C-alpha cells in the first residue's frame, strides 16, 4: 500500500511539473523573456473626511 501511494504521489508530481514551469513563448513558438506578473495597483483616492472618493473630485487625494 505504501509503495502504491508513493507511486501515485510521484506520478502526480511529474504530471504537474510542466504546468507549473510553463515557459513564455511568442506566436512563432520561440522562447522569449516572460513579462513581470506584478500588475500596477489601482489608484484610490480619499476625501478630506477619510472616506473613499472618486479620483478627480474636489478635495480627493491619492493614497
Residue pairs with C-beta under 8 A, 6 or more apart in sequence:
23 31
23 34
24 31
24 32
24 33
24 34
24 35
25 31
25 32
26 32
43 55
43 62
44 52
44 55
44 62
44 63
45 52
45 53
45 54
45 55
45 56
45 57
45 60
45 61
45 62
45 63
46 52
46 53
46 60
46 61
46 63
47 53
47 57
47 59
47 60
47 61
48 59
53 59
53 60
54 60
55 62
